[in-house]
Amino acid sequence: MPPVPLSPPNEKAAKEEQQRDKNHMVSVEDLERKLAEARRFADDKEAGLRRLVKRNRKVIGLTH
């Protein structure tokens, strides 16, 4: 199984945003985009966890 990144895949965009002026107002569209990215990232992680739990149940014989 490949290593799992601990941060969202779009690290370049995150670094660019950190370099922006701190007084910059974030638009609603930017926030909605970030929220959608975070949801996708969380859904991917959750699906991976479900697969791992299912595999572990099979290994220890807890499935019917």
C-alpha positions as CSV (number, residue, x, y, z in Angstrom):
1,M,0.0,0.0,0.0
2,P,1.5,3.4,-0.9
3,P,2.2,5.9,1.8
4,V,-0.7,8.2,2.7
5,P,-0.1,12.0,2.5
6,L,-0.9,13.7,5.7
7,S,-1.9,17.0,4.0
8,P,-4.3,17.8,1.2
9,P,-2.8,17.1,-2.2
10,N,-2.8,20.7,-3.3
11,E,0.2,21.9,-1.3
12,K,1.3,24.3,-3.9
13,A,-1.9,26.3,-3.7
14,A,-1.7,26.3,0.1
15,K,1.8,27.8,0.0
16,E,0.7,30.4,-2.5
17,E,-2.2,31.4,-0.2
18,Q,0.2,31.7,2.7
19,Q,2.3,34.1,0.8
20,R,-0.6,36.5,0.1
21,D,-1.0,39.7,2.0
22,K,-2.5,38.8,5.5
23,N,-5.0,41.7,5.2
24,H,-6.5,40.1,2.1
25,M,-10.2,39.2,2.4
26,V,-11.0,35.7,1.4
27,S,-13.9,35.4,-1.0
28,V,-16.9,33.2,-0.6
29,E,-15.9,31.3,-3.8
30,D,-12.4,30.6,-2.4
31,L,-13.9,29.3,0.9
32,E,-16.4,27.1,-1.0
33,R,-13.6,25.7,-3.1
34,K,-11.5,25.0,0.0
35,L,-14.5,23.3,1.7
36,A,-15.1,21.1,-1.4
37,E,-11.4,20.1,-1.5
38,A,-11.4,19.3,2.2
39,R,-14.6,17.2,1.9
40,R,-13.0,15.3,-1.0
41,F,-9.9,14.7,1.0
42,A,-11.8,13.6,4.0
43,D,-14.0,11.3,1.9
44,D,-10.9,9.7,0.4
45,K,-9.3,9.1,3.8
46,E,-12.6,7.7,5.2
47,A,-12.9,5.3,2.3
48,G,-9.4,4.1,2.9
49,L,-10.1,3.6,6.5
50,R,-13.2,1.6,5.7
51,R,-11.2,-0.6,3.3
52,L,-8.6,-1.2,6.0
53,V,-11.1,-2.1,8.7
54,K,-12.8,-4.5,6.3
55,R,-9.5,-6.1,5.4
56,N,-8.5,-6.4,9.0
57,R,-11.9,-8.0,9.9
58,K,-11.3,-10.6,7.2
59,V,-7.8,-11.3,8.5
60,I,-8.9,-11.9,12.1
61,G,-12.1,-13.8,11.0
62,L,-14.8,-11.5,12.2
63,T,-16.9,-11.5,9.0
64,H,-19.9,-13.8,8.6
